[in-house]
Amino acid sequence: MKAAAFSVAFFLLLILGVVVWKGLPSLSWQMVSDTPHGGFYMGREGGILNAIIGSLYIGGGATLLAFCLGLPVVIYINIYASPHSWLSWFTRTCMDILWGIPSIVFGAFGFIVMLFIGMKVSLLAGIIILSLLVLPIITRAMDEVIKNIPSELYDAAYSLGATKWETAWRIMIRKALPGIITAVLLAFGRAIGDAASVMFTAGFTDNIPHSLTEPAATLPLAIFFQLSSPIPEVRERAYAAALILTFLILLISFTIRAISKKYMKHSS
């Protein structure tokens, strides 16, 4: 068990070390504060601010949309529906199946739907398809946390005259709040790091999107395009972009962990 724990920590540190070692020499203030100029992918001046902002837009929007769709589902199957009903079983089974579908399939599905309705690649399309990708992740993570809440708490709330909605809002959500925050973190980390689904739906652009109908760039695609370049300087910039992406995920992770600890008193 100790060896397994140390191996996980070792590979995490190894990945972080390689990213820092390869990316730090090419990292500059211009990369995080400027958009690509003409010839940026040929080794000229510019930055990846468009991809940073685009990743935050798409990842944050998709996570928020998935949370708004997943939380009512979790409340229903744990409070309103019978614990062993066929609807609860069917919902969890569908979420498990969706969780196992590769992201490229979601991207291809979104692309087909966009062609059918005449929708162009845009920030909105990327958010919608990416929210479908992270919906099973955030829903099943919240569901597993809520299933571990002792049933005696629900019985005590009902005996005091609380309604099902009051029980869900005042007991279930507050008790499971740290786990819900962790589920949001998992979904956001998956959303901000995905490339296959947004490649077909959000597109790519050198500009920062100012509306939901404009295409948006993301850091994973920026890394992919730069690593595909035959120019060594551009490939080195890809590791700098990977370092920025890793830093964003770590920053958000530590921030949400701190917030989760603050509300841990509700689960004690």
Secondary structure, 3 states (H helix, E strand, C coil): CHHHHHHHHHHHHHHHHHHHHHHHHHCCHHHHHCCCCCCHHHCCCCCCHHHHHHHHHHHHHHHHHHHHHHHHHHHHHHHHCCCCCHHHHHHHHHHHHHHHCCHHHHHHHHHHHHHHHCCCCCHHHHHHHHHHHHHHHHHHHHHHHHHCCCHHHHHHHHHCCCCHHHHHHHHHHHHCHHHHHHHHHHHHHHHHCCCHHHHHHCCCCCCCCCCCCCCCCCHHHHHHHHHCCCCHHHHHHHHHHHHHHHHHHHHHHHHHHHHHHHCHHHHC
